[in-house]
Amino acid sequence: MIRRIIYHRLIVADFPDAGRCVWVVSMSAPQPCEDNVGPIGSTAIPASTGAIAPTLGGGGRYRLLEAGRGAACLWVLFFHSINCFPIAGLPEVLKPVRAVGGWGWLGVEVFFAISGWCIAERIARGFRVNESGFHFAIERLLRIFPTYWAALAVLVAIRLAAVPFNSAHLSGCTPEGWQGWLGSILLLDTYMGRGSFLEVSWTLVYELGFYLCATIALMAATRRVVKFRVLFILGCLMCLFPWTAHGGSAPWRVLALWPDFFAGMAAWWAARRGSRASGYAVLVAMLAIATIWPTYWALERLTAIGTAWILALAYTWDDRLAKMPIMRPMIWAGGVSYSLYLIHVPLMSPFFNLAERWIPYTSEWFTAVWSLAIVMALIGAKYLNQLVEAPFELWRRRVF
């Protein structure tokens, strides 16, 4: 079975003289946080944080989506921050974090299910206002690229700043050649057979692929080529393609992870479309297949399907769940999750490698180093969101 965990070694900005290199797992990027639950409505942007908060058509927000995104992103953050260090040598206080964070790569499945719900709602909104496929696609691209380009620029700056502290060459601090720049700027590295310069950015290819599928579905619906129910059935059938069941290579990359994404769409279908029977029937079938069919990427897919079940069942309980104390910080993290996902590895990796020159991971002082790295990543995400993501979101929504 082909695993979807791709290991990348951070080389240039890693201060290799420290004697340790940080290994990270690149995961699917979190669906950028925006109009992801409600049909059409104003977006609430907390003035204190600058985070982009999703809206719900009924005048409220499905806050569990935001909190789920925040929890998943923090899980990924913990995984990248500590999984490369052997648990036996870590300070006692960090061993529970290592044990829990070691499963943080599953946070990507939470993101995919949430993304499926969000795009299903977005398609429904586009259908109601008779939105063109071109307008939808451009609006989606503008959601992805500005923040990604800013994170790419930060990574280049960090690698250039790291040159005096390691043996890396200046040429290795930027994408290699015009093909490297083209692939990095347009997110084409994966299709060009090249490694991603911003390690986690390859996963955005899946998001863009999902957007393309959504664009095709919206065009088919608005032009009355097929009905939504037919599109839903086609989505179900795509979950049974051979490569989704046996871990083979899909003819189009995004299709390999289609069931993870479609699980969220099925949850939306059950909770928001008003087709509870068909929506839950699909979720039951997906759960059964993932449980009894080990080659159906059981653990990863079960996480996505489980997330979809939670989204569907908890929809009517959102007001009660929102009163839980843990929801507030999770919602904040969800608001900056896209920025946090893009920026945390470029910030933490060189910091850990530099710090280890004086404080090894076996030292009790490493707890302070790890804590500082987490705070640094959160602050970096906050400012990336405030300075780039939030302003571009306001502009994009005003123009589109």
Phi, psi and omega per residue, in radians:
M1 nan 2.309 -3.128
I2 -1.395 2.127 3.111
R3 -1.413 2.571 -3.139
R4 -1.686 0.257 3.119
I5 -1.685 2.015 -3.100
I6 -1.873 2.097 -3.122
Y7 -1.597 2.337 3.101
H8 -2.135 2.476 3.049
R9 -1.768 2.163 3.123
L10 -1.440 1.955 -2.949
I11 -1.775 -1.069 -2.926
V12 -1.129 -0.783 -3.033
A13 -1.630 0.279 -2.954
D14 -1.688 -0.017 -3.090
F15 0.918 1.120 -3.041
P16 -1.055 -0.366 3.139
D17 -1.102 -0.267 -3.130
A18 -1.260 -0.210 3.090
G19 1.535 0.051 3.114
R20 -2.471 2.460 3.043
C21 -2.061 2.527 -3.113
V22 -1.586 2.233 3.066
W23 -1.810 2.350 -3.121
V24 -2.251 2.796 3.067
V25 -1.869 2.073 3.106
S26 -1.381 2.303 -3.068
M27 -2.194 2.972 3.084
S28 -1.100 2.318 -3.114
A29 -1.165 2.506 3.068
P30 -1.093 2.455 3.072
Q31 -1.018 2.146 3.123
P32 -0.912 2.416 -2.995
C33 -1.420 1.886 3.079
E34 -2.974 2.910 -3.019
D35 -0.087 1.060 -2.991
N36 -1.841 -0.039 3.083
V37 -2.187 -0.521 -3.031
G38 -1.868 2.761 -3.131
P39 -1.093 -1.321 3.131
I40 -2.381 2.224 -3.120
G41 -3.017 2.943 3.129
S42 -1.333 2.638 -3.121
T43 -1.734 2.242 3.106
A44 -1.557 2.147 3.125
I45 -2.091 1.868 -3.138
P46 -0.973 2.180 -3.086
A47 -1.154 -0.478 -3.067
S48 -1.336 -0.419 -3.059
T49 -2.048 -0.446 -3.065
G50 1.361 0.105 -3.103
A51 -1.256 2.559 3.110
I52 -1.550 2.090 -3.101
A53 -1.887 2.413 3.135
P54 -1.306 2.855 -3.083
T55 -2.108 2.750 3.091
L56 -2.115 2.341 -2.998
G57 -1.007 -0.486 -3.120
G58 -1.332 0.083 3.118
G59 1.850 -0.162 3.122
G60 -2.039 -2.855 3.126
R61 -2.282 2.499 3.005
Y62 -1.400 1.544 -2.978
R63 -1.210 -0.376 3.100
L64 -1.125 -0.565 3.073
L65 -1.080 -0.811 3.128
E66 -1.103 -0.804 -3.124
A67 -1.141 -0.686 3.118
G68 -1.114 -0.702 3.083
R69 -1.121 -0.724 3.129
G70 -1.129 -0.770 3.136
A71 -1.108 -0.743 3.142
A72 -1.115 -0.712 -3.123
C73 -1.179 -0.690 3.088
L74 -1.149 -0.617 3.086
W75 -1.091 -0.770 3.081
V76 -1.110 -0.728 3.129
L77 -1.037 -0.803 3.129
F78 -1.118 -0.672 3.119
F79 -1.054 -0.875 -3.118
H80 -1.175 -0.454 -3.055
S81 -1.440 -0.367 -2.969
I82 -2.405 -0.225 -3.028
N83 -1.187 -0.396 -3.113
C84 -1.363 -0.157 -3.116
F85 -1.756 2.248 -3.141
P86 -1.026 2.331 -3.055
I87 -1.124 -0.526 -3.086
A88 -1.127 -0.560 -3.078
G89 -1.628 -0.142 -3.086
L90 -1.264 2.692 3.005
P91 -1.005 2.631 -3.057
E92 -0.993 -0.649 -3.075
V93 -1.183 -0.404 -3.121
L94 -1.647 -0.165 -3.125
K95 -1.115 -0.719 3.050
P96 -1.105 -0.630 3.102
V97 -1.121 -0.722 3.108
R98 -1.119 -0.688 -3.125
A99 -1.149 -0.753 -3.141
V100 -1.349 -0.807 -3.118
G101 -1.128 -0.395 3.133
G102 -1.081 -0.369 3.084
W103 -1.694 0.156 -3.047
G104 -1.124 -0.318 3.106
W105 -1.110 -0.344 3.093
L106 -1.281 -0.217 3.091
G107 -1.025 -0.456 3.120
V108 -1.092 -0.592 3.140
E109 -1.203 -0.589 3.047
V110 -1.091 -0.769 3.129
F111 -1.057 -0.729 -3.104
F112 -1.143 -0.734 3.132
A113 -1.124 -0.751 3.100
I114 -1.094 -0.700 3.125
S115 -1.065 -0.706 3.114
G116 -1.084 -0.743 3.084
W117 -1.063 -0.829 -3.078
C118 -1.058 -0.797 -3.101
I119 -1.211 -0.609 3.076
A120 -1.065 -0.754 3.110
E121 -1.155 -0.657 -3.125
R122 -1.178 -0.677 3.089
I123 -1.103 -0.748 -3.141
A124 -1.087 -0.689 3.092
R125 -1.119 -0.787 3.132
G126 -1.078 -0.654 3.123
F127 -1.142 -0.693 -3.108
R128 -1.117 -0.607 -3.107
V129 -1.746 0.158 3.130
N130 0.988 0.795 -3.121
E131 -1.244 2.443 3.113
S132 -1.338 2.691 3.112
G133 -1.100 -0.649 3.131
F134 -1.104 -0.790 3.132
H135 -1.083 -0.754 3.133
F136 -1.065 -0.795 -3.091
A137 -1.147 -0.768 3.130
I138 -1.107 -0.722 3.128
E139 -1.090 -0.660 3.109
R140 -1.195 -0.737 3.130
L141 -1.095 -0.679 3.118
L142 -1.187 -0.359 3.084
R143 -1.318 -0.581 -3.058
I144 -1.494 -0.883 -2.824
F145 -1.312 -0.761 -3.065
P146 -0.972 -0.825 3.141
T147 -1.184 -0.654 3.097
Y148 -1.099 -0.776 3.119
W149 -1.077 -0.665 3.103
A150 -1.115 -0.763 3.108
A151 -1.120 -0.648 3.089
L152 -1.091 -0.728 3.111
A153 -1.122 -0.692 3.109
V154 -1.093 -0.745 3.135
L155 -1.068 -0.777 3.107
V156 -1.054 -0.764 -3.140
A157 -1.088 -0.719 3.139
I158 -1.151 -0.732 -3.137
R159 -1.165 -0.660 3.072
L160 -1.135 -0.700 3.127
A161 -1.187 -0.432 -3.103
A162 -1.420 -0.252 -3.061
V163 -0.959 -0.789 -3.129
P164 -1.111 -0.284 -3.054
F165 -1.761 -0.040 -3.141
N166 -2.502 -3.028 -3.073
S167 -1.723 0.268 -3.116
A168 -1.266 2.652 3.085
H169 -1.555 2.663 -3.120
L170 -1.054 -0.591 -3.107
S171 -1.152 -0.399 -3.133
G172 -1.480 0.035 -3.097
C173 -1.588 -0.082 3.129
T174 -2.316 2.860 3.059
P175 -0.967 2.556 -3.025
E176 -1.499 2.022 3.057
G177 1.214 -3.141 -3.102
W178 -1.205 -0.529 3.104
Q179 -1.185 -0.664 3.098
G180 -1.112 -0.762 3.120
W181 -1.154 -0.749 3.137
L182 -1.088 -0.795 -3.133
G183 -1.131 -0.679 -3.118
S184 -1.261 -0.738 -3.084
I185 -1.218 -0.682 -3.058
L186 -1.779 0.128 -3.125
L187 1.004 0.823 -3.137
L188 -1.947 0.049 -3.071
D189 -0.958 -0.749 -3.093
T190 -1.064 -0.721 -3.119
Y191 -1.348 -0.324 3.128
M192 -1.631 0.092 3.118
G193 1.244 0.495 -3.109
R194 -2.059 2.668 3.030
G195 -1.286 2.576 -3.120
S196 -1.273 2.351 3.110
F197 -1.177 -0.844 2.975
L198 -1.547 1.824 -2.845
E199 -0.862 -0.734 -3.064
V200 -1.423 -0.107 -2.998
S201 -1.253 -0.322 3.137
W202 -1.049 -0.477 -3.101
T203 -1.253 -0.363 3.070
L204 -1.142 -0.353 3.076
V205 -1.033 -0.664 3.119
Y206 -1.165 -0.728 3.116
E207 -1.067 -0.779 3.134
L208 -1.118 -0.629 3.084
G209 -1.143 -0.700 3.081
F210 -1.114 -0.672 3.107
Y211 -1.094 -0.671 3.118
L212 -1.136 -0.751 3.078
C213 -1.051 -0.718 3.135
A214 -1.141 -0.677 3.119
T215 -1.082 -0.782 3.123
I216 -1.088 -0.746 -3.138
A217 -1.121 -0.731 3.140
L218 -1.125 -0.761 3.130
M219 -1.089 -0.715 3.128
A220 -1.141 -0.631 -3.116
A221 -1.311 -0.803 -3.086
T222 -1.195 -0.510 3.114
R223 -1.552 0.109 3.097
R224 1.023 0.541 3.072
V225 -1.225 -0.797 3.084
V226 -2.443 2.809 3.084
K227 -1.524 2.837 -3.138
F228 -1.026 -0.647 -3.130
R229 -1.096 -0.653 3.100
V230 -1.169 -0.733 3.093
L231 -1.064 -0.679 3.125
F232 -1.126 -0.728 3.109
I233 -1.121 -0.721 3.088
L234 -1.074 -0.704 3.084
G235 -1.071 -0.672 3.091
C236 -1.113 -0.773 -3.115
L237 -1.133 -0.582 3.118
M238 -1.139 -0.371 3.104
C239 -1.306 -0.181 -3.088
L240 -1.902 0.172 3.093
F241 -1.058 2.611 -3.071
P242 -0.945 -0.706 -3.067
W243 -1.217 -0.424 3.096
T244 -1.321 -0.411 -3.083
A245 -1.643 -0.502 -3.017
H246 -2.040 0.127 3.093
G247 1.257 0.344 3.130
G248 -1.394 -3.093 -3.128
S249 -1.534 2.179 3.123
A250 -1.364 2.595 3.100
P251 -1.149 -0.418 3.065
W252 -2.305 2.129 -2.913
R253 -0.830 -0.772 -3.030
V254 -1.116 -0.451 -3.084
L255 -1.182 -0.396 3.134
A256 -1.089 -0.529 -3.128
L257 -1.914 0.272 -3.091
W258 -0.981 -0.779 -3.117
P259 -1.036 -0.611 3.118
D260 -1.083 -0.728 3.129
F261 -1.256 -0.772 -3.055
F262 -1.200 -0.432 3.091
A263 -0.999 -0.720 3.092
G264 -1.158 -0.626 3.097
M265 -1.148 -0.681 3.102
A266 -1.136 -0.654 3.089
A267 -1.107 -0.755 3.088
W268 -1.087 -0.711 -3.138
W269 -1.038 -0.686 -3.117
A270 -1.309 -0.676 -3.021
A271 -1.621 -0.577 -3.001
R272 -1.960 -0.513 -3.102
R273 -1.367 -0.375 -3.103
G274 1.519 0.191 3.121
S275 -1.905 1.134 -3.016
R276 -1.043 -0.780 -3.056
A277 -1.062 -0.891 -3.102
S278 -1.204 -0.672 3.132
G279 -1.104 -0.847 3.139
Y280 -1.231 -0.540 3.087
A281 -1.073 -0.735 3.109
V282 -1.137 -0.739 3.127
L283 -1.115 -0.680 3.089
V284 -1.111 -0.780 -3.141
A285 -1.104 -0.754 3.131
M286 -1.119 -0.702 3.123
L287 -1.120 -0.729 3.140
A288 -1.135 -0.770 -3.126
I289 -1.114 -0.787 -3.122
A290 -1.173 -0.451 -3.121
T291 -1.394 -0.750 -3.026
I292 -1.709 -0.133 -3.081
W293 -2.032 1.554 -3.033
P294 -0.982 -0.586 -3.100
T295 -1.343 0.000 3.113
Y296 -1.513 0.575 -3.123
W297 0.897 1.019 -2.889
A298 -0.906 -1.065 -3.016
L299 -1.114 -0.830 -3.132
E300 -1.082 -0.824 -3.096
R301 -1.230 -0.596 3.075
L302 -1.067 -0.620 3.105
T303 -1.120 -0.775 3.110
A304 -1.124 -0.773 -3.128
I305 -1.170 -0.699 3.087
G306 -1.070 -0.705 3.081
T307 -1.078 -0.730 3.131
A308 -1.087 -0.726 3.099
W309 -1.065 -0.766 3.127
I310 -1.074 -0.766 -3.142
L311 -1.072 -0.727 -3.107
A312 -1.230 -0.804 -3.057
L313 -1.289 -0.562 -3.054
A314 -1.531 -0.050 -3.038
Y315 -0.987 -0.772 -3.102
T316 -1.383 -0.135 -3.126
W317 -1.808 0.205 -3.000
D318 -1.061 -0.722 -3.129
D319 -1.063 -0.723 3.132
R320 -1.219 -0.755 3.141
L321 -1.127 -0.574 -3.096
A322 -1.144 -0.317 -3.130
K323 -1.432 -0.143 3.112
M324 -1.196 2.384 -3.087
P325 -0.998 -0.580 -3.081
I326 -1.207 -0.330 -3.049
M327 -1.164 -0.646 -3.066
R328 -1.052 -0.908 3.108
P329 -1.153 -0.572 3.124
M330 -1.178 -0.661 3.102
I331 -1.149 -0.697 3.085
W332 -1.069 -0.814 3.130
A333 -1.082 -0.630 3.091
G334 -1.115 -0.588 3.137
G335 -1.170 -0.474 -3.128
V336 -1.956 0.243 -2.988
S337 -1.092 -0.655 -3.141
Y338 -1.138 -0.816 3.088
S339 -1.100 -0.713 -3.127
L340 -1.127 -0.725 3.134
Y341 -1.069 -0.745 -3.071
L342 -1.286 -0.554 -2.941
I343 -1.778 -0.282 -2.950
H344 -1.216 -0.698 3.138
V345 -1.190 -0.812 3.086
P346 -1.009 -0.522 -3.139
L347 -1.458 -0.754 -3.005
M348 -1.378 -0.653 -3.036
S349 -1.043 -0.933 3.113
P350 -1.150 -0.548 3.123
F351 -1.117 -0.800 3.128
F352 -1.098 -0.765 -3.106
N353 -1.187 -0.606 3.069
L354 -1.239 -0.745 -3.112
A355 -1.120 -0.578 -3.088
E356 -1.219 -0.171 3.049
R357 -1.171 -0.457 -3.126
W358 -2.051 -0.505 -3.090
I359 -2.224 1.759 3.129
P360 -1.215 2.812 -3.081
Y361 -1.195 -0.257 3.110
T362 -1.434 -0.201 -3.122
S363 -1.365 2.597 3.073
E364 -1.108 -0.450 3.127
W365 -1.236 -0.237 3.141
F366 -1.143 -0.421 3.075
T367 -1.040 -0.714 3.105
A368 -1.184 -0.678 3.113
V369 -1.086 -0.804 -3.141
W370 -1.108 -0.760 3.132
S371 -1.072 -0.733 3.137
L372 -1.136 -0.645 3.107
A373 -1.118 -0.713 3.114
I374 -1.114 -0.812 3.133
V375 -1.075 -0.729 -3.136
M376 -1.081 -0.723 3.124
A377 -1.138 -0.729 3.142
L378 -1.152 -0.722 3.114
I379 -1.151 -0.744 3.106
G380 -1.050 -0.707 3.111
A381 -1.155 -0.688 3.141
K382 -1.061 -0.771 -3.107
Y383 -1.332 -0.586 3.051
L384 -1.106 -0.673 3.099
N385 -1.169 -0.804 -3.084
Q386 -1.196 -0.702 -3.020
L387 -1.526 -0.436 -3.058
V388 -2.176 -1.074 -2.987
E389 -1.071 -0.911 -3.090
A390 -1.115 -0.827 3.110
P391 -1.045 -0.730 3.122
F392 -1.170 -0.588 3.088
E393 -1.123 -0.762 3.107
L394 -1.079 -0.746 3.119
W395 -1.135 -0.787 -3.096
R396 -1.094 -0.719 -3.127
R397 -1.276 -0.510 3.095
R398 -1.255 -0.671 -3.110
V399 -1.419 -0.649 -3.061
F400 -1.845 nan nan
